[in-house]
Amino acid sequence: MIGSEIFDSLKPQIDTAKVSGYRFANKEARFKGERTKLEPSKKTEVKPFNEFSFKSKYNSDLEFTNFYREDTDQKLKKRINELSEDFSVTLKGETRGVEFDKDRIKEILELFVGEFHEDDLSEDEIVKVRLYDPFGYPTEIRVYLTLDTSDLDNKVYYVLMVDLFHLVIPSSHNGKQSEVVKQETFEHNKDNNKCISEFFAFK
């Protein structure tokens, strides 16, 4: 887990809905960072990791923001609204294990969960999920989850943070390198001032 002491100290005080069970499919593929899906298991709960899980953060040095603005793509806002109504949508997306091959990835996650040591994590402990729209089309949104391995009878996933604009681990797009995509996306959204917590019942 994210350093057991940190995880224990940050466990949420927020009641969240239980959803029908899922488990990770194709464990070997996930370890390799390949795309995989989640499939049914016994019972799963999806909860916010702490009070910051569904809030927005901004850091210019890291070129990261998940604030939005009034004219942010309505499709993205609809997906966040769907997430606020049913956390189980995170279990239906395309999933990959997170590899901490850049310090920036860890530093962004620490904005939401506090300090941790990636060496303490197992390979499947933090994953990113790509959200899809109701028609099966992919969106920019990535949700970062961690699995609570202490409960052997149930699957409990904690949402660490929501990457609204795919800035944590950017990808190349339309012939542009990932670094260029990241810089352009951040520049376009750096002045956003609306917190995603507005979509959720807690603030």
C-alpha positions in Angstrom: 0.0 0.0 0.0 0.9 3.7 -0.2 3.1 3.4 2.8 0.8 1.7 5.3 1.1 4.4 7.9 0.1 7.1 5.3 -2.7 4.9 4.0 -4.1 4.4 7.5 -3.9 8.0 8.4 -5.7 9.1 5.2 -8.5 6.6 5.0 -11.7 8.5 4.1 -14.4 9.5 6.5 -16.9 9.7 3.7 -19.6 7.1 3.1 -19.7 6.0 -0.5 -22.0 3.6 -2.4 -21.1 -0.1 -2.8 -21.0 -1.4 -6.3 -21.2 -4.9 -7.7 -17.9 -6.7 -7.7 -15.1 -6.5 -10.1 -11.5 -7.6 -10.1 -8.5 -7.0 -12.3 -8.3 -9.2 -15.3 -5.0 -10.4 -16.8 -2.6 -9.8 -14.0 0.4 -10.4 -16.1 -0.6 -7.9 -18.7 -1.2 -5.3 -16.0 2.3 -5.7 -14.6 3.7 -5.0 -18.0 1.8 -1.7 -18.3 -0.4 -3.2 -21.0 -4.1 -2.2 -21.4 -6.5 -4.5 -19.7 -10.1 -4.5 -18.3 -11.8 -5.1 -15.0 -14.0 -8.1 -14.7 -16.6 -9.4 -12.2 -15.6 -10.9 -8.9 -17.4 -11.1 -5.5 -18.0 -7.6 -4.1 -16.3 -4.3 -4.6 -16.4 -1.0 -2.9 -15.1 2.2 -4.5 -14.3 5.0 -2.1 -12.4 8.3 -2.1 -9.0 7.8 -0.6 -9.2 11.1 1.3 -10.8 14.5 1.3 -8.7 15.6 -1.7 -9.5 12.7 -4.0 -12.3 14.6 -5.8 -10.8 18.1 -5.5 -8.7 20.1 -7.9 -5.1 20.9 -7.6 -2.7 23.2 -9.5 1.0 23.2 -9.7 2.8 25.3 -12.4 6.2 23.6 -11.8 4.7 20.2 -12.5 2.5 21.6 -15.3 -0.5 20.1 -13.8 -4.1 21.2 -13.1 -7.4 19.4 -12.8 -9.4 22.6 -12.4 -11.9 23.3 -15.1 -13.7 26.4 -16.4 -17.2 27.3 -17.6 -16.4 26.6 -21.2 -14.5 23.3 -20.6 -15.8 20.6 -23.0 -19.3 19.7 -21.9 -18.6 16.0 -22.6 -15.8 16.0 -19.9 -18.1 17.7 -17.4 -20.8 15.0 -18.1 -18.2 12.2 -17.4 -17.3 13.8 -14.1 -20.9 14.2 -13.2 -21.5 10.5 -14.0 -18.5 9.6 -11.8 -20.0 11.7 -8.9 -23.2 9.8 -9.2 -21.7 6.3 -9.5 -18.1 5.5 -8.6 -18.4 2.2 -10.4 -17.8 3.8 -13.7 -14.1 3.6 -12.8 -14.4 -0.1 -13.0 -15.6 -0.2 -16.5 -12.7 1.7 -18.2 -9.4 0.7 -19.7 -6.9 0.0 -17.0 -3.1 0.1 -16.7 -0.7 -0.3 -13.9 1.3 2.9 -13.1 5.0 2.8 -13.5 6.9 5.5 -11.6 9.5 6.1 -14.3 9.4 9.8 -13.8 9.6 11.8 -10.5 6.9 14.1 -11.8 4.3 11.3 -11.7 4.9 10.6 -8.0 5.1 14.3 -7.2 1.6 14.9 -8.8 0.0 12.0 -6.9 1.6 13.4 -3.7 -0.4 16.6 -4.1 -3.4 14.4 -3.3 -2.2 11.6 -1.0 0.9 13.0 0.8 4.4 11.6 0.6 4.9 7.9 -0.2 7.7 5.7 -1.3 7.1 3.9 -4.6 9.5 1.1 -3.5 6.9 0.1 -0.9 4.2 -0.5 -3.6 3.5 -3.7 -5.3 3.2 -3.6 -9.1 -0.6 -3.7 -9.1 -1.1 -1.3 -6.2 -1.8 1.9 -8.2 -3.6 1.8 -11.5 -5.0 4.4 -13.9 -8.4 4.0 -15.5 -9.4 5.7 -18.7 -13.0 6.7 -18.7 -15.3 6.1 -21.7 -18.5 7.8 -22.7 -21.8 5.9 -22.8 -21.2 5.2 -26.5 -17.9 3.5 -25.9 -15.6 6.4 -27.0 -12.5 7.1 -24.9 -12.2 10.4 -23.1 -9.1 12.4 -21.8 -10.1 11.6 -18.2 -7.9 9.3 -16.1 -8.8 8.2 -12.6 -6.0 6.8 -10.4 -7.0 4.0 -8.0 -5.3 1.9 -5.3 -6.4 -1.5 -4.1 -6.7 -2.1 -0.3 -5.0 -5.5 0.0 -5.9 -5.9 3.7 -9.4 -7.1 3.0 -9.2 -10.7 1.7 -12.9 -11.2 1.3 -13.8 -8.1 -0.6 -12.2 -5.8 -3.1 -11.9 -2.2 -1.9 -10.5 0.4 -4.4 -9.7 3.9 -3.3 -9.8 6.8 -5.8 -6.6 8.7 -5.4 -7.3 11.5 -7.8 -8.9 12.5 -11.1 -6.7 13.6 -14.0 -9.2 15.6 -15.9 -7.0 16.5 -18.9 -4.6 13.5 -19.1 -1.7 15.5 -17.7 -0.1 13.0 -15.2 1.1 10.6 -17.8 0.5 12.3 -21.2 0.5 10.5 -24.5 1.5 11.6 -28.0 -1.4 12.7 -30.1 -2.0 13.6 -33.7 1.7 13.4 -34.5 2.8 15.5 -31.5 5.1 14.1 -28.9 3.8 13.6 -25.4 5.8 16.5 -23.9 4.4 18.9 -26.5 0.9 17.6 -25.8 1.4 18.1 -22.1 2.7 21.7 -22.4 -0.1 22.7 -24.8 -2.8 21.1 -22.6 -1.5 22.8 -19.5 -1.1 26.1 -21.2 -4.8 25.9 -22.4 -6.1 25.0 -18.9 -3.7 26.8 -16.5 -6.1 29.6 -15.8 -9.1 27.3 -15.0 -10.6 28.2 -11.6 -13.5 25.8 -11.0 -12.9 22.9 -8.6 -14.2 19.4 -9.6 -15.5 19.0 -6.0 -18.5 21.1 -7.2 -19.8 17.9 -8.9 -19.7 15.9 -5.7 -21.8 15.9 -2.6 -18.8 16.7 -0.3 -16.6 19.8 -0.6 
